[in-house]
Amino acid sequence: MTSVPTPIPSRTQYVLEEIKRRILTGRLTPGQALVETDLAAQFGVSKTPVREALKTLAGTGLVVMSQYKGVTVRMVDADMAREVQDVRLLLEPEALRRTVRRGASLDAARDALARADEATDTAERSLSNREFHRALYMPCGNPLLGRMLDEVRDQAALVSAVAWAADPSWEREASEHREILRLALAEDADGAARALHAHIASFVRRAFPDAGLDADLETRAPRAAQEPREVPEAQNQKSEDGQA
């Protein structure tokens, strides 16, 4: 028999979403201690929903629980950025390619992009950015692929929040988002996937130059998208000087 997930109590959900929002918008900074009693007082609840919310956030990678340091917002460094973005580079462009090929609606992505353009503060813009990326991969037709990307969604947003705090690059990324959406709406599945891949890779290089993304991973997806399914044997042979 398939078990039914236990719903999160409303107070716990409220605390969870508010702590997440504060982390992803920079109000709670990496390394900052999260004290149950302080948070309970701020939200007007008992410590129980705070404790449950922190456990959930630890499971998504936004906070770290330590026997000695208690609960802290996760630190972001080049290693973390590389790990998170490696997963995105492997999965997100392919999910978008499938979204476009199956003719799924991109209205949610268009709406998220509009909200980001109209945002009056970094918090609203950051959350709209997350919604834009999710709206590209969730209609891919493979629920498991969508859930896998959701698993790193919060961590990716935390990486972005730290990078933006140090060097805001909203306008450049908004321009790249518009190009990705343009290609997707034009039903250019491979072009949209390549643009998304380049968008993710270039962000990491700019924000975390020490992350050291694998060079093959940086180029593999765009190249694969351009390769024909079958290559004539004569074209598959190389001359002595190594040229095709």
C-alpha contacts under 8 A as a table, 3 or more apart, distances in Angstrom:
res1	aa1	res2	aa2	distance
8	I	12	T	6.45
8	I	13	Q	6.06
9	P	12	T	5.33
9	P	13	Q	6.16
10	S	13	Q	4.99
10	S	14	Y	6.10
11	R	14	Y	5.09
11	R	15	V	6.23
11	R	45	V	7.58
11	R	49	P	6.23
12	T	15	V	5.16
12	T	16	L	5.94
12	T	49	P	4.36
12	T	50	V	6.54
12	T	52	E	6.62
12	T	53	A	5.75
13	Q	16	L	4.96
13	Q	17	E	6.08
13	Q	53	A	7.14
14	Y	17	E	5.34
14	Y	18	E	6.15
15	V	18	E	5.18
15	V	19	I	6.07
15	V	43	F	7.10
15	V	49	P	6.99
15	V	50	V	6.33
15	V	53	A	6.39
16	L	19	I	5.40
16	L	20	K	6.11
16	L	50	V	7.54
16	L	53	A	4.73
16	L	54	L	7.18
16	L	56	T	7.74
16	L	57	L	7.38
17	E	20	K	5.07
17	E	21	R	6.00
18	E	21	R	5.03
18	E	22	R	6.22
19	I	22	R	5.13
19	I	23	I	6.23
20	K	23	I	5.13
20	K	24	L	6.10
20	K	57	L	7.60
20	K	62	L	7.81
21	R	24	L	5.23
21	R	25	T	6.02
21	R	123	A	7.93
22	R	25	T	5.31
22	R	26	G	6.06
22	R	27	R	4.83
22	R	28	L	5.42
23	I	26	G	5.28
23	I	27	R	5.96
23	I	28	L	4.68
23	I	29	T	6.38
23	I	30	P	7.98
23	I	62	L	7.86
23	I	73	V	7.39
23	I	158	L	7.25
24	L	27	R	7.79
24	L	28	L	7.91
24	L	123	A	7.74
24	L	126	S	7.50
24	L	127	L	7.97
24	L	154	D	7.86
24	L	157	A	6.26
24	L	158	L	5.40
24	L	161	A	5.91
25	T	28	L	7.72
25	T	122	T	6.84
25	T	123	A	4.87
25	T	126	S	6.73
25	T	161	A	6.27
26	G	29	T	5.52
26	G	161	A	6.38
26	G	162	V	7.37
26	G	165	A	7.52
28	L	32	Q	6.56
28	L	73	V	7.25
29	T	32	Q	5.54
29	T	73	V	6.55
30	P	72	T	7.44
30	P	73	V	4.79
30	P	74	R	5.28
30	P	75	M	4.59
30	P	76	V	6.72
31	G	72	T	5.43
31	G	73	V	5.01
31	G	74	R	5.95
31	G	75	M	5.45
32	Q	72	T	5.29
32	Q	73	V	5.43
33	A	70	G	7.32
33	A	71	V	5.88
33	A	72	T	4.30
33	A	73	V	6.63
34	L	38	D	7.85
34	L	39	L	7.27
34	L	70	G	7.72
34	L	71	V	5.39
34	L	72	T	5.42
34	L	73	V	7.21
35	V	38	D	5.39
35	V	39	L	6.20
35	V	70	G	7.84
35	V	71	V	7.07
36	E	39	L	5.23
36	E	40	A	5.97
36	E	47	K	5.90
36	E	50	V	6.14
36	E	51	R	6.61
37	T	40	A	5.09
37	T	41	A	6.22
37	T	47	K	6.25
38	D	41	A	5.25
38	D	42	Q	6.30
39	L	42	Q	5.00
39	L	43	F	6.19
39	L	47	K	7.99
39	L	50	V	6.93
40	A	43	F	5.30
40	A	44	G	5.76
40	A	45	V	5.05
40	A	46	S	5.53
40	A	47	K	5.42
40	A	50	V	6.27
41	A	44	G	5.08
41	A	45	V	6.61
41	A	46	S	7.80
45	V	49	P	7.23
45	V	50	V	7.81
46	S	49	P	6.54
46	S	50	V	7.26
47	K	50	V	5.13
47	K	51	R	5.99
48	T	51	R	5.10
48	T	52	E	6.25
49	P	52	E	5.07
49	P	53	A	5.99
50	V	53	A	5.08
50	V	54	L	6.16
51	R	54	L	5.22
51	R	55	K	6.33
52	E	55	K	5.13
52	E	56	T	6.39
53	A	56	T	5.15
53	A	57	L	6.25
54	L	57	L	4.98
54	L	58	A	6.07
54	L	63	V	7.28
54	L	71	V	7.81
55	K	58	A	5.06
55	K	59	G	6.39
56	T	59	G	5.06
56	T	60	T	6.58
57	L	60	T	5.11
57	L	61	G	6.29
57	L	62	L	5.47
57	L	63	V	5.80
58	A	61	G	5.08
58	A	62	L	5.85
58	A	63	V	4.76
58	A	64	V	5.63
58	A	65	M	6.81
59	G	62	L	7.77
60	T	63	V	7.91
60	T	151	E	6.66
60	T	152	V	7.48
60	T	154	D	6.93
60	T	155	Q	7.42
61	G	64	V	7.12
61	G	74	R	7.19
61	G	154	D	7.56
61	G	155	Q	6.24
62	L	73	V	6.26
62	L	74	R	5.50
62	L	154	D	6.86
62	L	155	Q	6.20
62	L	158	L	7.38
63	V	71	V	6.68
63	V	72	T	5.57
63	V	73	V	4.38
63	V	74	R	4.68
64	V	71	V	5.59
64	V	72	T	5.42
64	V	73	V	6.26
64	V	74	R	5.61
65	M	69	K	7.58
65	M	70	G	5.66
65	M	71	V	4.50
65	M	72	T	6.70
66	S	69	K	5.19
66	S	70	G	4.90
66	S	71	V	6.20
67	Q	70	G	5.87
69	K	72	T	7.54
76	V	80	M	6.05
76	V	81	A	6.98
76	V	158	L	7.68
76	V	159	V	6.34
76	V	162	V	7.28
77	D	80	M	5.42
77	D	81	A	6.25
77	D	208	F	7.93
78	A	81	A	5.03
78	A	82	R	6.09
78	A	208	F	5.74
78	A	209	P	7.78
78	A	210	D	5.81
78	A	211	A	4.31
78	A	212	G	7.96
79	D	82	R	5.17
79	D	83	E	6.26
79	D	211	A	5.85
80	M	83	E	5.18
80	M	84	V	6.19
81	A	84	V	5.37
81	A	85	Q	6.00
81	A	156	A	7.72
81	A	159	V	6.20
81	A	204	V	7.20
81	A	208	F	7.26
81	A	211	A	6.52
82	R	85	Q	5.30
82	R	86	D	5.78
82	R	204	V	7.61
82	R	211	A	5.27
82	R	212	G	7.01
82	R	213	L	6.02
83	E	86	D	5.24
83	E	87	V	6.63
84	V	87	V	5.48
84	V	88	R	6.57
84	V	152	V	6.54
84	V	155	Q	6.94
84	V	156	A	6.19
85	Q	88	R	4.83
85	Q	89	L	5.98
85	Q	156	A	7.14
85	Q	200	I	7.14
85	Q	201	A	7.63
85	Q	204	V	7.43
86	D	89	L	5.13
86	D	90	L	6.28
86	D	213	L	7.27
86	D	217	L	7.65
87	V	90	L	5.21
87	V	91	L	6.20
87	V	92	E	8.00
87	V	152	V	7.94
88	R	91	L	5.25
88	R	92	E	5.11
88	R	93	P	7.76
88	R	149	L	7.14
88	R	200	I	7.69
89	L	92	E	6.03
89	L	93	P	6.67
89	L	197	H	5.98
89	L	200	I	6.90
89	L	201	A	7.34
89	L	217	L	7.48
89	L	218	E	7.54
89	L	221	A	7.77
90	L	93	P	7.21
90	L	94	E	7.49
90	L	217	L	7.72
90	L	221	A	7.46
91	L	94	E	5.51
91	L	95	A	6.24
91	L	145	L	7.61
91	L	149	L	7.31
92	E	95	A	5.04
92	E	96	L	6.27
92	E	137	Y	6.43
92	E	149	L	7.14
92	E	196	L	7.92
92	E	197	H	7.81
93	P	96	L	5.11
93	P	97	R	6.15
93	P	192	A	7.83
93	P	193	A	4.50
93	P	194	R	6.98
93	P	196	L	5.93
93	P	197	H	5.78
93	P	221	A	7.77
94	E	97	R	4.96
94	E	98	R	6.31
94	E	193	A	6.55
95	A	98	R	5.21
95	A	99	T	6.22
95	A	136	L	7.65
95	A	137	Y	5.01
95	A	138	M	7.66
95	A	140	C	5.32
95	A	145	L	7.23
95	A	146	G	7.74
96	L	99	T	4.88
96	L	100	V	6.25
96	L	136	L	5.56
96	L	137	Y	5.10
96	L	140	C	6.44
96	L	189	A	7.36
96	L	192	A	7.36
96	L	193	A	6.07
97	R	100	V	5.36
97	R	101	R	6.19
97	R	140	C	7.75
97	R	189	A	4.71
97	R	190	D	6.10
97	R	192	A	6.98
97	R	193	A	5.51
98	R	101	R	5.04
98	R	102	R	6.12
98	R	140	C	5.02
98	R	141	G	7.22
98	R	189	A	7.39
99	T	102	R	5.54
99	T	103	G	6.50
99	T	104	A	5.59
99	T	136	L	6.95
99	T	137	Y	6.60
99	T	138	M	7.80
99	T	139	P	5.44
99	T	140	C	4.02
99	T	141	G	6.94
100	V	103	G	5.17
100	V	104	A	6.22
100	V	140	C	7.79
100	V	184	A	5.95
100	V	185	L	7.78
100	V	187	E	5.90
100	V	188	D	7.34
100	V	189	A	5.28
101	R	104	A	7.80
101	R	187	E	7.11
101	R	189	A	6.03
102	R	140	C	7.53
102	R	141	G	7.81
103	G	187	E	7.71
104	A	139	P	6.11
104	A	140	C	7.58
105	S	108	A	7.63
105	S	139	P	7.65
106	L	109	A	5.27
106	L	110	R	6.33
106	L	135	A	7.02
106	L	136	L	7.04
106	L	185	L	7.43
107	D	110	R	5.04
107	D	111	D	6.12
108	A	111	D	5.07
108	A	112	A	6.11
108	A	132	F	7.33
108	A	135	A	5.72
109	A	112	A	5.11
109	A	113	L	6.15
109	A	131	E	7.25
109	A	132	F	4.78
109	A	133	H	7.36
109	A	134	R	7.95
109	A	135	A	4.96
109	A	136	L	6.31
109	A	181	L	7.64
110	R	113	L	5.19
110	R	114	A	6.27
110	R	132	F	7.59
110	R	181	L	7.45
111	D	114	A	5.08
111	D	115	R	6.25
112	A	115	R	5.07
112	A	116	A	6.22
112	A	128	S	5.28
112	A	129	N	7.02
112	A	131	E	5.97
112	A	132	F	5.07
113	L	116	A	5.09
113	L	117	D	6.29
113	L	128	S	6.86
113	L	129	N	7.22
113	L	132	F	6.13
113	L	174	A	7.83
113	L	177	H	7.55
113	L	178	R	7.64
114	A	117	D	5.11
114	A	118	E	6.25
115	R	118	E	5.08
115	R	119	A	5.87
115	R	124	E	7.99
115	R	125	R	7.33
115	R	128	S	6.22
116	A	119	A	5.09
116	A	124	E	7.04
116	A	125	R	4.68
116	A	126	S	7.67
116	A	128	S	5.23
116	A	129	N	6.53
117	D	125	R	7.58
117	D	174	A	7.65
119	A	122	T	7.47
119	A	124	E	5.67
119	A	125	R	5.35
120	T	124	E	7.09
120	T	125	R	7.62
121	D	124	E	5.68
121	D	125	R	6.41
122	T	125	R	5.02
122	T	126	S	5.86
123	A	126	S	5.22
123	A	127	L	6.31
124	E	127	L	5.31
124	E	128	S	6.14
125	R	128	S	5.09
125	R	129	N	6.13
126	S	129	N	5.10
126	S	130	R	6.53
126	S	157	A	7.77
126	S	161	A	7.42
127	L	130	R	5.19
127	L	131	E	6.37
128	S	131	E	5.00
128	S	132	F	6.13
129	N	132	F	5.09
129	N	133	H	6.54
130	R	133	H	5.46
130	R	134	R	6.30
130	R	153	R	7.59
130	R	157	A	6.76
131	E	134	R	5.11
131	E	135	A	5.99
132	F	135	A	5.18
132	F	136	L	6.60
133	H	136	L	5.27
133	H	137	Y	6.74
134	R	137	Y	5.38
134	R	138	M	5.83
134	R	150	D	7.87
135	A	138	M	5.73
135	A	139	P	7.12
136	L	139	P	6.83
136	L	140	C	7.82
137	Y	140	C	5.56
137	Y	146	G	6.34
138	M	141	G	7.53
138	M	143	P	7.41
138	M	146	G	5.13
139	P	142	N	7.80
140	C	143	P	7.71
140	C	145	L	7.97
140	C	146	G	7.42
142	N	145	L	5.39
142	N	146	G	6.50
143	P	146	G	5.02
143	P	147	R	6.19
144	L	147	R	5.06
144	L	148	M	6.15
145	L	148	M	5.11
145	L	149	L	6.38
146	G	149	L	5.25
146	G	150	D	6.17
147	R	150	D	4.83
147	R	151	E	6.23
148	M	151	E	5.15
148	M	152	V	7.19
149	L	152	V	5.55
149	L	153	R	6.10
150	D	153	R	4.78
150	D	154	D	7.56
151	E	154	D	7.34
152	V	155	Q	5.26
152	V	156	A	6.02
153	R	156	A	5.17
153	R	157	A	6.26
154	D	157	A	5.01
154	D	158	L	6.22
155	Q	158	L	4.99
155	Q	159	V	6.28
156	A	159	V	5.11
156	A	160	S	6.28
157	A	160	S	4.99
157	A	161	A	6.08
158	L	161	A	5.00
158	L	162	V	6.31
159	V	162	V	5.39
159	V	163	A	6.28
160	S	163	A	5.04
160	S	164	W	5.99
161	A	164	W	5.19
161	A	165	A	6.15
162	V	165	A	5.22
162	V	166	A	6.58
163	A	166	A	5.35
163	A	167	D	6.08
163	A	168	P	7.32
163	A	207	A	5.54
163	A	208	F	7.85
164	W	167	D	4.98
164	W	168	P	4.30
164	W	169	S	6.48
164	W	170	W	7.85
165	A	168	P	6.24
167	D	207	A	7.68
169	S	172	R	5.69
169	S	173	E	6.42
170	W	173	E	5.30
170	W	174	A	5.91
171	E	174	A	5.02
171	E	175	S	6.18
172	R	175	S	5.20
172	R	176	E	6.38
173	E	176	E	4.95
173	E	177	H	6.09
173	E	199	H	7.59
174	A	177	H	4.96
174	A	178	R	6.25
175	S	178	R	5.16
175	S	179	E	6.43
176	E	179	E	5.13
176	E	180	I	6.24
176	E	195	A	7.71
176	E	199	H	6.56
177	H	180	I	5.09
177	H	181	L	6.18
178	R	181	L	5.16
178	R	182	R	6.02
179	E	182	R	4.95
179	E	183	L	6.25
179	E	195	A	7.49
180	I	183	L	5.38
180	I	184	A	6.24
180	I	192	A	5.18
180	I	193	A	7.83
180	I	195	A	5.75
180	I	196	L	6.16
181	L	184	A	4.96
181	L	185	L	6.00
181	L	192	A	7.28
182	R	185	L	5.22
182	R	186	A	6.17
183	L	186	A	4.98
183	L	187	E	6.42
183	L	188	D	5.32
183	L	189	A	7.33
183	L	191	G	6.28
183	L	192	A	5.05
184	A	187	E	5.05
184	A	188	D	5.60
184	A	189	A	6.08
184	A	191	G	7.82
184	A	192	A	5.36
185	L	188	D	7.49
188	D	191	G	5.29
188	D	192	A	6.04
189	A	192	A	5.29
189	A	193	A	6.18
190	D	193	A	5.05
190	D	194	R	6.15
190	D	225	A	5.64
190	D	226	Q	7.26
191	G	194	R	5.13
191	G	195	A	6.14
192	A	195	A	5.09
192	A	196	L	6.13
193	A	196	L	5.14
193	A	197	H	6.11
193	A	222	P	7.42
193	A	225	A	7.82
194	R	197	H	5.05
194	R	198	A	6.15
194	R	221	A	7.15
194	R	222	P	4.87
194	R	225	A	7.29
195	A	198	A	5.15
195	A	199	H	6.07
196	L	199	H	4.92
196	L	200	I	6.30
197	H	200	I	5.40
197	H	201	A	6.22
197	H	218	E	7.87
197	H	221	A	7.20
197	H	222	P	7.02
198	A	201	A	5.18
198	A	202	S	5.87
198	A	218	E	7.94
199	H	202	S	5.42
199	H	203	F	6.22
200	I	203	F	5.32
200	I	204	V	6.56
201	A	204	V	5.38
201	A	205	R	6.36
201	A	213	L	8.00
201	A	218	E	6.41
202	S	205	R	5.07
202	S	206	R	6.15
203	F	206	R	5.23
203	F	207	A	6.00
204	V	207	A	5.22
204	V	208	F	5.33
204	V	209	P	6.99
204	V	211	A	7.29
205	R	208	F	5.51
205	R	209	P	4.83
205	R	210	D	7.91
205	R	211	A	7.35
205	R	212	G	7.99
205	R	213	L	7.95
206	R	209	P	5.95
208	F	211	A	5.38
209	P	212	G	6.87
213	L	217	L	7.25
213	L	218	E	6.84
214	D	217	L	5.21
214	D	218	E	6.29
215	A	218	E	5.11
215	A	219	T	6.62
216	D	219	T	5.41
216	D	220	R	5.60
217	L	220	R	5.18
217	L	221	A	7.17
218	E	221	A	7.33
219	T	222	P	5.80
219	T	223	R	6.23
220	R	223	R	5.31
220	R	224	A	5.99
221	A	224	A	5.10
221	A	225	A	6.15
222	P	225	A	5.19
222	P	226	Q	6.64
223	R	226	Q	5.33
223	R	227	E	6.47
224	A	227	E	5.25
228	P	231	V	6.53
231	V	235	Q	6.65
231	V	236	N	6.40
232	P	235	Q	5.42
232	P	236	N	6.37
233	E	236	N	5.00
233	E	237	Q	6.77
234	A	237	Q	5.76
235	Q	238	K	7.73
235	Q	244	A	6.98
236	N	244	A	7.27
237	Q	244	A	6.67
238	K	241	D	7.86
238	K	242	G	5.75
238	K	243	Q	5.75
238	K	244	A	4.69
239	S	242	G	5.48
239	S	243	Q	5.75
239	S	244	A	6.42
240	E	243	Q	7.51
